[in-house]
């Protein structure tokens, strides 16, 4: 499955499912059950218009500290985007992937 959350701030509403289910099921099942999913989210753009705090949060580091089986990939350069999505889709290890885009980079890079 692929889930799209336009902003980290919206993904916060799903942290129970993200952490207690998607991340911990492989641990609780001793790797007998894999929960491979792709989650796309972004840090909201601040330029040319700043939409304020409920749209520009970057919770990447916090979620990385909590999750033990999900890989989080920051997409900071345009050339990183396709390889990261391809890796998330074709990975054979059964791991889930969170891909973090940056809204300000759409017009700047």
Secondary structure, DSSP 8 states (H G I E B T S, - for coil): -EEE-SSHHHHGGGHIIIIIIIITHHHHTTTSS----EEEEEE---SSS---TTT----HHHHHHH-SS-EEEE--SHHHHHHHHHHHHH-SS---EEEEEETTHHHH-
